[in-house]
Amino acid sequence: MKRIRSLYYLIFTPGNYFKLWLFNVKYTKVQINGSLFIFNKGTLIIGEHAKINSSKYVNTIGGDTRSSIVVKKGGSMHIGRNLKMSNTVLYCVRRIEIGNDVMIGASCRIWDTDFHPLDPVLRAQTPNENFKTAPVTIGNNVFIGAFSIVLKGVSIGDNSVIGAGSVVTRSVPANEIWGGNPAVFIKKLPVNG
């Protein structure tokens, strides 16, 4: 497995850095393992020491897709220091803010949009217009378990944990564990210090 990771790094690294340049991404010391899909027509900043896995061969715990980061025209995504994510989709129409030291498990999805109108008449007439968006904010030191989905308008407070396979439809306070579909409060985290 270690050889495969090394081979992926050698093969895909030049292309990944070309994509970051091509799509005007501001970044410092980003490590990308595998082939990252990236599309940026807004503002995209990735903080230093980010580690992005983007291949089913790099993270064997799950996720047979690659990582994708999409920022649509007028959108803004800011990712803090020390991000760790695997085979995750970040899709931003308006704004996504991710704090420092965040871990996002395999095959997670974080979207700030409904993608299509909820009204059936509008959806039939203009399926790719008139949809709702709302910013997503993820605090510092948050851990989002594998296969979770974070929907538009959600804020997740510092140090909180989202259980694997959760669908987060409402905001999560700091220092709490939430999980399920839809995600609900499970328990408070002990605060050290």
N, C-alpha and C positions, 0 to 999 in steps of 0.2 A: 504494500500500500504506500509506503514511503517513496518508493521509486516512481509510482504513478503520480503522486503529488508533485514531486520534483519535475517530472516531465511536463505536467500541466503548467507548472509555473514557468518553465522555459518556453513552452509553445505559446502561451496566451499572454504573458506579461507585456511584450511590445505592443500587441494589439489593444490591450486594455488601456495602456497609457496614451496611445494614439486616440482612443475614444474619449478619454478625459480631456485631452487637448481639443479635439474636434468639437466637443459639445461645451467648451468653455467652463469646465468645472474647476472651481478653486479648491485645492487640496494640498495637504502636506503629509508625506510619508504614509501612503496608503498601500496596503498589501492586498492584492486580489489573486485568489487561487481559482483558476478556471476562467471561463469566458463570461464577462459581465455584459449584460445588455444595458445600454444607457441611452437616454434621449433627454436632452435638456434644451428647452426654449425659454426658460426663465432664469432664476438664480439658484445655483446648486453649490453648496459649500460642504466639504467633507473634512472634518477635523483631523488632526494628526494622529497617527498610529491606528487608523481604522484597519480592521481585518475583515475582508469580505470573501466568503467562500461561495463559489458559483459553479458547482458541479456535483453530481451525485457521487463522483469518485473521490471528492475531497472530504465530505462529511457523510459518513456511512450510517448515521442514525436516522436518516430519512430525508426525503426531499429529492425527487428525481427531476427537478427543474433547476434552472439557473437563477441567479439573482438578477433582478431588474430594478433600475432606478429611472423613473420617468417624472419629469417636471414639465408641465404644459406651459404655453405662452402666458406670461404674467404671474406664474406660480413662483413660490419661494420655498426651498428646502434647505434647512441648516442642520447638519449632523455634527455633534460635538466630538470631543476627543475619545479615543479608545473604544470606538464602536466595534462590536463583534457580531456578525450576522452570517447566516448560511442559507443559501437558496431562497431568499426572501424577495418579495415584491414591495417596493415603495412607490406609490403612485400619487402624485401631487398636482392638483389643479389650482388650489389657492395657497395653502401653507401647511408644511409639516416641519415641526421643530423636534429634534431628538437631542437629549442632553448628553452629558459625558458618562463614560463607563457603562454604556447600555449594551445588553446582550439580547439578541433577537434570534430565537431558535429556528431550526430548519423549517422551511416551507411556510413561514408566516406571511401575512398580507396586511399592509397598512395603507389605507386609502382615505383621502379627504373628500371623496365624492361618491354620489350614487351612480355615476356613469350614464344613467338614462333617467328620463322623467318618471315619476311614480304615477302621475295622472295617465290613465290609459289612452285618452284622446291625444294628449301631447306626445305620448310615446309612439303612437301610430303615425302621427304627422311628422314629428321631428325627433326621432329616437336618440340623436346625439346632441341635442340642445335642450335648454330649459331644465336641466337637472340641478339638484341641490348640492352645494359644497359647504364645508365648515372645517376650520383648522383643526389639526391634530397636534397635541403637545405631549411629548414623553419626557419625563423628568430625568434627573441624574440617577445612575446606579439602578436602573429598572431592568428586570429580567422578564422577557416575554417567552413563554414556553412554545415548543415546536407546534406547528400547524394551527396557530392562533390567528385570528383576524381582528384587527382594530379598525373600527369604522369612523366615519366622519364625525367631527365635533367632540371627539373624546380627548380628555386629558388624563394622563396617568402620572400620579405624584411620585416624588423621589423615593427610591428604595423599594418600590412596590414590585410584586411578583404576579404575573398572569400565568395560570396553570395551562399546561399543554392542551391544545384543542379547543381553547375558549373563543367565544365571539364577544368582543367587548363593544357594547352598544351605548354605554354611559360612562361618565368620568369616574376614575378610581382615585381616592385620596392617597396621600403619602403613607408609606410604612404599612401597607395592607397586602394580603394575599386574596386574589379573586380568581374564580374559575367557573367554567360551565358555559352553556349555551341557552340563553344569554348569560354572560359572566355575572356572578353575584359575589358578595362579600363572603370570605371564608373565615379569616381571622386576622388580627393585628400582628405585626412583626415586632419583636422586641427591639427597642431602641437602645443601642450601646452608647455609652459615653456619659 
